[in-house]
């Protein structure tokens, strides 16, 4: 095939695959759309998983607060102790910075809606 011969050039909607012109660009765009849809679903599932984990930790802390340290059980006491150790290890400046960043994120997300 000669590149300077306009009659022998492939159609503009074809792309070169291996040694021939087999796939149309619209097929490639469809594959890209399918991949983006898959990534969007994966992101939704991951966020759902994070929310469930966060709610689980909050539920365990609530059980610990309701039942108390003596009668709440080994698992609940262990989770509560780990959360309390984590909260005690954070300096006050980090908590203030985290609160400011969280407030900014909430304000910006409300403005963008």
N, C-alpha and C positions, 0 to 999 in steps of 0.2 A: 504494500500500500504506500502510495506516495503522499507525503504530507502537503505538497503544494497543489495537488489535484482536488478541487472542491467537490467533485462527484464521488470520490472515494472516501471522504471523511465520514466518520460515524455521526449519527444524529446527535444533537446536543443533549438530549435527555438520556443518553447512554453513558455509562462509565466503564472504564477498562477493568476487567477482572481476569487475573491470570494472563492468558494469551489471547483472549477474545473479549468481545463486548456482549456481556450477558445480562447484567443487572441494570435496571432503570434507576434513575436518581429518586423517583417517587417511592420505589421499593426501599431504598436506603433511608429515606425520610420516614417511612412507615416503621422500619426497624428502630430508628432513633426514637420515634414517638413511643413505641412499645417499651423501650428501655427506660425512658423517662417516666412512663406510667408505672413501671415496675419499681423504680427508685422511690417514687412518691408513695406507693403502697408500703414499701419497706420502711420508709420514714414514719408513716402513720403507725405501723405495728410497733416500731421501736419506741415511739413516744407513748403509746398505750402501755407498753411494758414498763417504762420508767414511771408513769403515773401509778400503775398498780403497785410497784415496789415502794414508791413514796407513801401511798396510802396504807400499805402494809406496816411500814415502820411507824407511821402516825397512829395506827390502830393498836399496835403493840405498846406504844408509849401511853396511850389512853388507858389500856388495860392495866398497865403498871401503876398509873396514877389512881385509878379507881380501886384496885385491889390492895395496893400497898406493896412494899418491898418484901414482906414476909410471906404473903399468901399468893403471890402472882405467878410463881413457877420459875423453874430454872431458865427456860428459854427467854421468857419475858424479862426476867431480871438481868440476864446477860445482854440482851439488846439494849435495855435501858441504861445499863452501866456503860456500854460502848458509846451510846449517844451522849451521855453525860461527860465521859472522858474526852470525847471529840469537842464538845462545846466548851469545856474548861481549857482545852489546849489552844483554842483560838484567841488571839489577842483582841482587845476591844477595838483597835484601829481597823482590823480586818473586818469585823462585824459592821462597823460604821461604813466602811468602803463598800462592802457587799450590799448594805441597805441602800446606799446612794445609787449604785449601779442598777439594782432591782427597781428602784423608783423611777430612774430614767428609762429603763426598758418598758415599764408599764405606761409611763406618760407618752413615750414615742409610739407605742403600739396603739394606744387609744387615739392619738392624733392621726395616724395613718388610716384608721378605719373610717 
